[in-house]
Amino acid sequence: MADVARAPVSACPACSAAPAAEALAERRAAVRDARITLSLPTIHCSACISKVERALNAHPGVRDARVNLTLKRAQVDAEPHVTAQELIATLDAIGYEAHELDPGTIAATQTDKAGRDLLMRLAVAGFAAMNVMLLSISVWSGAEGPTRDMFHWISAAITLPTIAFSGQPFYRSAWAALRHGQLNMDVPITLAIVLAVVTSLWETSLSGEHAYFDAALALTFFLLAGRYLDHRTRAIARSAAEELAALEVPRAFVIRDGDEVQVPVAELAVGDIVAVRPGGRMPVDGEIVEGTSELDRSLLTGETVPVFAGPGQAISAGEVNLTGPLRVRATAVGSDTSLHRMADLVAVAESGRSRYTSLADRAAKLYAPGVHILSALSFVGWFLYTWDVRTALNIAAAVLIITCPCALGLAVPAVTTAASGRLFKRGMLIKHSTALERLAAVDTVVLDKTGTLTEGTPELTNLGDHARTDLEVALALAEASSHPLARALTQAVREAGIAPAEVTGVTEMPGYGTSGRWQGREVRLGRASWVGAAQGATQTAAWLSVAGEAPRAFTFTDRLRPGAEEAVQALTEAGKRVILISGDSSAAVEALARRLGIDHWLAEALPEDKLARVEQLAQEGRYVLMVGDGLNDTAALAAAHVSISPASALDAARVASDIVLLGGDLSPVAQALDTARSAIRRIRENFRIATVYNIVAVPLAVAGLATPLIAALAMSASSITVSLNALRLR
Amino acid sequence: MNILVYLIPISLLLGGVGLLGFIYTIRSNQYDDPEGDSRRILSDEWDDHPKP
């Protein structure tokens, strides 16, 4: 029910995104040079707190440092010249790992204003409900005459201001729904509260017997509790998701007057010359003006084989520079880059998703009109029967209060809180409020290859095929390079217990490979064309040539992500259809599909192809879970019924997906489907429990037999059973 | 029953004091770091004089 309130039919996702972007810009301006925020993933004890704080405070230029153990972060208030890098080095020296967080992205989680506001309203409602309940108990146990009137008046004096303050979230959302000509759960809630207070006031002024002040307050209290739970679950997920985004501090190095200057990516302009170091990600679309290197485009296209890059070549934002430093002239920056052009595809795909109505919404659609009609009918019936407005109004109010969705308001948030907490412990972050429900319906799983099933890091496959001397030479050459293939080669050969040969004059030719002299002969390790080998194999390979001998190939495959095999196996066993779709070459995809036992696969898929396949599956009536990490998956992630991306994914992919996998392990995916299904079962049970209470109590109310005591009992009992049932979730 | 004239206002007042106290704790960010605070109280670092 709480969902109904917060998601007022967003017809265009951009409308709600635009103000968010403005707010972000404002926050960025406000925190420009004020504070440095560090993420400290390894702190865990009270000694850590004081050690870190002491070290930071001792750092010259730091005014104040405070550690937050719950969020595992440190806030540092420092003079403008202090940089995060210095502080990270300081902490590293005392043995704590630290990462800088982008203050603009993280600022939102600092003070959770909405949560605090809800908690305050909840506290006021709880206080008032307790006091009024005490007064009501004396009325129920037989207070009469002036005493009863006095108790009623005191209750009224407590209730009126409380209802006016605490009930505001319901009034606002009910008003918003009514203005659009719709009904949501908050309309009957508001009507019940208002009607209960009005009839009770009227009864009290006539020294009547039944006043529903306690019911109005208990209703507000229980519903606010549900809403607060719901808010907390989402705030925790949001905070963790923002932390992931904030870890990528968007900075770039621009050449100004011959010097490299560090600037925020947002300040880059078309025509700027940007320096990109090996290992760095392209911040802009552009053209290479200086340097040669190789580019890793796997996040954009799914290709695992690095691409050669030299002057004059066009590059796109998001590609990773592997070996040599590059200078790039920007041709498109910020939202004009190809990275952002993908957003159009995503927006189109997302409009399909917003058509999903949550269980709570569906319940509300059935429930809200039914309650109103029932209450109106009992009013009309009793009015025609007795011709007494007071009696009729009293009974109508009783019907509204008893049917009011207290338990329903708790049914969904209590379960989702429990389930999200459980999944969070296993390393899954539920970002979207209806993701659990959608996850429970999944019958088809579409997996991306590079970066999802595989780690995106190469692994040497033919170590045994080479002579020892070749390996020694290759090791000597590979150690001089930071290219991923060279590093994989180094690691594999080192692990085999082989020492490097004596190779002199080793130099790296960025974009080609490394060369040197060994026993007076020239040796080269690198691209096929450069060492003089025929580029025949479709496999990823590095070639070693010794002058006078035929070049030899070192082949690589992509390393499997831990848990990938288990996840695919568990999904297949659970009867899900598993499909592998990748932008990589057929040979690589087929090999992986064979290895994992996946029957359906599709290779060399463009982003549009992935999207089309997912949409086609949806049209066949299948509920698709998409797991992917690259930019080329973003549209498919948004179009799928529900989507998961690993934490290593590109920001855009994480934003488009409903669930983020925090660890490197893929096996929780299959477990998450089980948890989601049992969570949905609990939610349905909760709806049923609430309905049973209504079936018992409503006839009493319509017959005019309901007293405030029965209303209070039914309401509390159903709310408590529903909450306890939610806790049974395994 | 005349005692009610005193007792009801007193009970409301006491409850109200508790409520105000709670609102004060919310307003002064005392729930931002529950885990850290529960450990800080065990540290003897600022036992002699308050943190400047």
Boltz contact constraints between the chains, C-beta under 6 A:
constraints:
  - contact:
      token1: [A, 46]
      token2: [B, 39]
      max_distance: 6.0
  - contact:
      token1: [A, 46]
      token2: [B, 42]
      max_distance: 6.0
  - contact:
      token1: [A, 46]
      token2: [B, 43]
      max_distance: 6.0
  - contact:
      token1: [A, 50]
      token2: [B, 43]
      max_distance: 6.0
  - contact:
      token1: [A, 50]
      token2: [B, 45]
      max_distance: 6.0
  - contact:
      token1: [A, 68]
      token2: [B, 33]
      max_distance: 6.0
  - contact:
      token1: [A, 68]
      token2: [B, 36]
      max_distance: 6.0
  - contact:
      token1: [A, 69]
      token2: [B, 33]
      max_distance: 6.0
  - contact:
      token1: [A, 69]
      token2: [B, 35]
      max_distance: 6.0
  - contact:
      token1: [A, 69]
      token2: [B, 36]
      max_distance: 6.0
  - contact:
      token1: [A, 70]
      token2: [B, 33]
      max_distance: 6.0
  - contact:
      token1: [A, 70]
      token2: [B, 34]
      max_distance: 6.0
  - contact:
      token1: [A, 70]
      token2: [B, 35]
      max_distance: 6.0
  - contact:
      token1: [A, 116]
      token2: [B, 26]
      max_distance: 6.0
  - contact:
      token1: [A, 119]
      token2: [B, 26]
      max_distance: 6.0
  - contact:
      token1: [A, 120]
      token2: [B, 26]
      max_distance: 6.0
  - contact:
      token1: [A, 123]
      token2: [B, 22]
      max_distance: 6.0
  - contact:
      token1: [A, 127]
      token2: [B, 15]
      max_distance: 6.0
  - contact:
      token1: [A, 127]
      token2: [B, 19]
      max_distance: 6.0
  - contact:
      token1: [A, 131]
      token2: [B, 15]
      max_distance: 6.0
